[in-house]
Amino acid sequence: MVEKYAVKVPRKRAESLRRKLLSMGILDAEYKPIQRDEWIYFPIKTIEEKLDSMLAEYDAEIERIAFEPRPTNPRSLREALENKIPRELLGLIPSSYDLIGDLILIELPPELESYSKVIGETLIRIHPRVKSVLAKGETVGAYRIRRTTVIAGSQDTETIHREHGRVYKLDLRKVFFNPRLSGERLRVANGVKPGEEVLDMFAGIGPFSILIAKKCPSCKITAIELNPEAYNYLVQNIRLNKVEKQVTAIHGDAREVLRTKTRRFDRIIMDLPHSSIDFIDIGLDVCRDGGLIHFYIAAKSIQEISEEVKERARELGHEVDVEFAREVLEIAPRRYTIVLDLRKKR
Ligand SMILES: C[S@@+](CC[C@H](N)C(=O)[O-])C[C@H]1O[C@@H](n2cnc3c(N)ncnc32)[C@H](O)[C@@H]1O
């Protein structure tokens, strides 16, 4: 199974929507549509602006769900591995993996490590456009880079990934990037109001900043990134997506960069879940009164972490309301990346 974006549409409108998606070149025919109750889910290749008006017309919505590749050629990974790995291990084959540009990132349990080569080669056979398959390790260090091992294909792991109709050049072995955050990036970008001054404190290769710039042509975004490799891609991606007039990239430590800034921001994205709490003082200082901070933090429970963060803000002399909160990703058993939308009180 592969996690993908889907257009969810009432059954009675499904056939005419299918034809429309096909004619627009958005329908992903490599995967089987899914029927659930009165709804049909069509897999789509990208989310594009032209979809917006169509969704309203067909009472349709965008969701992210797991699809099965069509059973003919290519087959599902588990099926394709029958006879290649011991039968008792087949159940351990992951039911989903990430496609990032022309790379696949897959998490393999230790029992499958000695079969990683055959698993990788099989994935390339199923997805002929994929050039490398990487096995996932831990995310480490200040730059939040995931340890990976190329298990099949090319050692060149630079790629161009498409997300919400934008393009991002990146090398998974040099920078942080997680396609599973794409829904969260869309949520944030859809909330931005015309004319806002936005600060992306831990910008990575730019997926929040660039999407916001595209969705809000009157917005100005300051994007700070510490990892020189990620900063390089950020600069290239700003150019590739033609948002140079709106996004200013700054290389450096957010604390140092912001120390000298007198400017205040309407909206701040603090996407550094393992240590965002160490930067909340600076985030609150540069947020204007009434402004919003999208604060990402690794924690077990929304309730507990909301109270902790509010208390920390109080100690720093600020009052915040948690306007919205949700678990964005499960990062370990019963541990999540949680987003808190913090409204700084006047
Ligand atoms: C979790 S990643 C998020 C990247 C990006 N928001 C995204 O959605 O892909 C955090 C990023 O913050 C950068 N970073 C870590 N410490 C930093 C600091 N003190 N100042 C600026 N950037 C920092 C890391 O190099 C990494 O690229």
Ligand as a Chemical Component Dictionary entry (heavy atoms), coordinates in Angstrom:
data_LIG
# 
_chem_comp.id                   LIG 
_chem_comp.type                 NON-POLYMER 
_chem_comp.pdbx_formal_charge   0 
_chem_comp.three_letter_code    LIG 
# 
loop_
_chem_comp_atom.comp_id 
_chem_comp_atom.atom_id 
_chem_comp_atom.alt_atom_id 
_chem_comp_atom.type_symbol 
_chem_comp_atom.charge 
_chem_comp_atom.model_Cartn_x 
_chem_comp_atom.model_Cartn_y 
_chem_comp_atom.model_Cartn_z 
_chem_comp_atom.pdbx_ordinal 
LIG C1  C1  C 0  12.269 19.292 11.420 1  
LIG S1  S1  S 1  13.187 20.120 10.187 2  
LIG C2  C2  C 0  11.877 21.039 9.428  3  
LIG C3  C3  C 0  12.161 21.526 8.056  4  
LIG C4  C4  C 0  10.982 22.111 7.288  5  
LIG N1  N1  N 0  10.133 22.928 8.103  6  
LIG C5  C5  C 0  10.170 21.061 6.568  7  
LIG O1  O1  O 0  8.945  21.036 6.691  8  
LIG O2  O2  O -1 10.775 20.265 5.825  9  
LIG C6  C6  C 0  14.036 21.330 11.116 10 
LIG C7  C7  C 0  15.070 22.146 10.348 11 
LIG O3  O3  O 0  15.596 23.146 11.221 12 
LIG C8  C8  C 0  16.995 23.280 11.007 13 
LIG N2  N2  N 0  17.548 23.828 12.260 14 
LIG C9  C9  C 0  17.943 23.167 13.371 15 
LIG N3  N3  N 0  18.361 24.037 14.315 16 
LIG C10 C10 C 0  18.230 25.275 13.791 17 
LIG C11 C11 C 0  18.501 26.585 14.289 18 
LIG N4  N4  N 0  18.992 26.779 15.506 19 
LIG N5  N5  N 0  18.225 27.633 13.496 20 
LIG C12 C12 C 0  17.740 27.460 12.237 21 
LIG N6  N6  N 0  17.480 26.235 11.716 22 
LIG C13 C13 C 0  17.713 25.156 12.480 23 
LIG C14 C14 C 0  17.457 21.875 10.659 24 
LIG O4  O4  O 0  18.655 21.896 9.937  25 
LIG C15 C15 C 0  16.254 21.350 9.835  26 
LIG O5  O5  O 0  16.439 21.586 8.475  27 
# 
loop_
_chem_comp_bond.comp_id 
_chem_comp_bond.atom_id_1 
_chem_comp_bond.atom_id_2 
_chem_comp_bond.value_order 
_chem_comp_bond.pdbx_ordinal 
LIG C1  S1  SING 1  
LIG S1  C2  SING 2  
LIG S1  C6  SING 3  
LIG C2  C3  SING 4  
LIG C3  C4  SING 5  
LIG C4  N1  SING 6  
LIG C4  C5  SING 7  
LIG C5  O1  DOUB 8  
LIG C5  O2  SING 9  
LIG C6  C7  SING 10 
LIG C7  O3  SING 11 
LIG C7  C15 SING 12 
LIG O3  C8  SING 13 
LIG C8  N2  SING 14 
LIG C8  C14 SING 15 
LIG N2  C9  SING 16 
LIG N2  C13 SING 17 
LIG C9  N3  DOUB 18 
LIG N3  C10 SING 19 
LIG C10 C11 SING 20 
LIG C10 C13 DOUB 21 
LIG C11 N4  SING 22 
LIG C11 N5  DOUB 23 
LIG N5  C12 SING 24 
LIG C12 N6  DOUB 25 
LIG N6  C13 SING 26 
LIG C14 O4  SING 27 
LIG C14 C15 SING 28 
LIG C15 O5  SING 29 
# 
